Amino acid sequence: MFFWDEEQNPNVRSQGFLLVACAALCVATSTPIFAQGNMGGTVGKQDKAISGADEAPAPRRKTAPKAKAHSPTESRNTGAGRSLSGVWSWTGQCAKYDKPYTGTLTVNQSGNTFTATHGGTNMWDGGTISNGRISGNRVSFVRTYGGYTDYLNLALSGSGGTLRMSGVLPNTEHSGRCVMVFTKG
């Protein structure tokens, strides 16, 4: 036990009071002031065995070598002998109308992308075609006409000079659900 001599050091009383106040404050609070860590989270591996040994990682499988890259102008994704380039006829049979919409589309393919223009055969055969892509037996593009935008994702079938693209526009703003068919050849 320590005894302070107040005559030798007049500040002993105030220092003693501060020391007691700090100790009481530390005990009264639930958060450890000088504690290291343990404020949440974990450190180190949590899935160790009791012995402290780790499980050996699973052996890595060798992956097959990647296919040789093709030049962008190759028609690799459309299959041998299938080119989208040329004039296509199209019909769109829509839920809100008895008669189908019709028109033509002229496609210019370069590799697995393409551009296209409408033929202007009637008032619905217009607009712009963008983002034309070919991937395997799928063809996709965006058609914008006036204030309407349609996102088409069509199945490609056929071979040689006779090709067909078909699909459904689930809910167009103007015409409801439309079954779209494009033919070439």
C-alpha positions in Angstrom: 0.0 0.0 0.0 1.3 3.5 -0.9 1.0 6.5 1.4 1.3 9.9 -0.1 2.6 12.7 1.8 0.5 15.8 1.0 3.0 18.1 2.5 5.8 17.0 0.2 3.5 17.1 -2.9 0.4 19.2 -2.7 -1.0 17.7 -6.0 -1.1 14.2 -4.6 -4.8 14.5 -3.6 -5.9 15.6 -7.1 -3.8 13.0 -8.8 -5.2 10.3 -6.5 -8.7 11.4 -7.3 -8.0 11.2 -11.0 -6.5 7.7 -10.7 -9.6 6.5 -8.8 -12.0 8.1 -11.2 -10.2 6.5 -14.2 -10.2 3.1 -12.6 -14.0 3.4 -11.8 -14.7 4.5 -15.4 -12.8 1.5 -16.8 -14.7 -0.9 -14.7 -18.1 0.7 -15.4 -17.9 0.6 -19.2 -18.6 -2.7 -20.9 -16.1 -2.0 -23.8 -12.5 -2.8 -22.8 -10.5 0.5 -23.3 -7.1 -1.0 -23.5 -8.0 -4.4 -24.8 -6.3 -5.7 -28.0 -8.6 -7.0 -30.7 -11.8 -9.0 -30.1 -14.0 -6.3 -31.5 -15.6 -8.8 -34.0 -14.3 -10.9 -36.8 -11.9 -13.7 -36.7 -8.2 -14.0 -37.3 -6.5 -17.0 -38.9 -7.9 -20.2 -40.3 -11.2 -21.3 -38.9 -11.5 -24.7 -40.6 -8.4 -26.4 -39.0 -8.6 -29.9 -37.5 -8.2 -30.2 -33.7 -4.7 -31.4 -34.2 -3.9 -28.1 -36.1 -3.2 -29.9 -39.4 -4.8 -28.6 -42.5 -6.4 -30.8 -45.1 -4.5 -31.1 -48.3 -5.9 -29.1 -51.1 -7.6 -31.0 -54.0 -5.3 -31.6 -56.9 -5.8 -29.2 -59.8 -7.1 -30.6 -63.1 -5.4 -29.7 -66.3 -7.6 -27.8 -68.6 -7.8 -28.6 -72.3 -5.8 -26.3 -74.6 -7.8 -23.4 -75.9 -8.9 -23.4 -79.5 -7.0 -21.4 -82.1 -8.2 -17.8 -82.4 -10.1 -17.0 -85.7 -9.8 -13.8 -87.6 -12.8 -11.5 -87.2 -13.9 -12.0 -90.9 -14.3 -15.7 -90.6 -17.8 -17.0 -90.5 -17.0 -19.4 -87.6 -20.2 -18.9 -85.6 -22.7 -19.4 -88.5 -21.5 -22.8 -89.6 -20.0 -23.8 -92.9 -21.8 -22.3 -95.9 -24.2 -20.1 -93.9 -23.9 -16.4 -94.6 -26.5 -13.9 -93.5 -25.5 -11.4 -96.1 -28.2 -10.7 -98.7 -31.9 -9.7 -98.8 -34.3 -11.3 -96.3 -38.1 -11.2 -96.3 -39.8 -10.9 -93.0 -43.2 -11.3 -91.4 -44.4 -10.4 -88.0 -47.7 -11.9 -86.8 -48.8 -9.9 -83.8 -51.5 -10.4 -81.2 -53.2 -7.0 -81.7 -53.6 -7.3 -85.5 -55.2 -9.9 -87.9 -52.8 -9.3 -90.8 -49.1 -9.7 -90.5 -46.5 -7.0 -90.8 -44.2 -7.6 -93.8 -41.0 -6.2 -95.2 -37.4 -6.8 -96.3 -34.1 -6.5 -94.7 -30.7 -6.3 -96.4 -28.0 -7.8 -94.2 -24.2 -7.2 -94.6 -22.3 -9.7 -92.4 -18.7 -9.4 -91.3 -17.5 -12.3 -89.1 -19.9 -12.7 -86.3 -21.4 -9.2 -86.6 -23.7 -7.6 -89.2 -25.4 -4.4 -90.2 -28.8 -4.2 -91.9 -31.2 -1.8 -93.5 -35.0 -2.0 -94.0 -36.3 -2.1 -97.5 -39.0 0.6 -97.1 -41.7 -1.6 -98.8 -44.4 -0.1 -96.5 -44.8 2.2 -93.5 -43.7 -0.6 -91.0 -40.6 -1.6 -93.1 -38.3 1.1 -91.7 -36.2 2.0 -88.8 -32.7 1.3 -87.8 -30.9 -2.0 -87.1 -28.0 -2.0 -84.6 -25.9 -4.4 -82.5 -26.2 -7.3 -85.0 -24.6 -10.4 -83.6 -24.3 -14.1 -84.6 -23.5 -16.8 -82.1 -23.9 -20.4 -83.2 -27.5 -20.8 -84.2 -28.6 -17.6 -82.6 -28.9 -14.2 -84.2 -29.7 -11.0 -82.2 -30.1 -7.3 -83.1 -32.0 -4.2 -82.0 -34.6 -2.6 -84.2 -35.6 1.0 -83.5 -38.5 2.6 -85.3 -39.9 5.9 -84.2 -40.3 5.7 -80.4 -40.3 1.9 -80.4 -37.3 -0.4 -79.7 -37.5 -4.1 -80.2 -34.8 -6.5 -79.0 -34.7 -9.6 -81.3 -33.1 -12.9 -80.4 -33.8 -15.4 -83.2 -33.0 -19.0 -83.9 -31.1 -19.6 -87.2 -31.8 -22.7 -89.2 -31.3 -24.0 -92.7 -28.2 -24.3 -94.9 -26.8 -23.3 -98.2 -29.0 -20.7 -100.0 -32.2 -21.2 -97.9 -32.0 -19.8 -94.4 -34.6 -19.0 -91.8 -34.5 -16.9 -88.6 -37.4 -17.1 -86.2 -38.4 -16.0 -82.7 -40.9 -14.2 -80.5 -41.1 -10.6 -79.3 -42.9 -11.3 -76.1 -44.6 -7.9 -75.6 -44.0 -5.1 -78.0 -45.4 -1.6 -77.0 -47.4 -1.2 -80.1 -48.6 -4.7 -81.2 -48.3 -7.0 -78.2 -46.7 -10.4 -78.7 -45.3 -11.0 -82.2 -44.0 -14.1 -83.9 -41.2 -13.0 -86.2 -40.0 -15.0 -89.2 -37.2 -14.0 -91.6 -36.4 -16.0 -94.7 -33.6 -15.8 -97.3 -33.3 -17.8 -100.5 
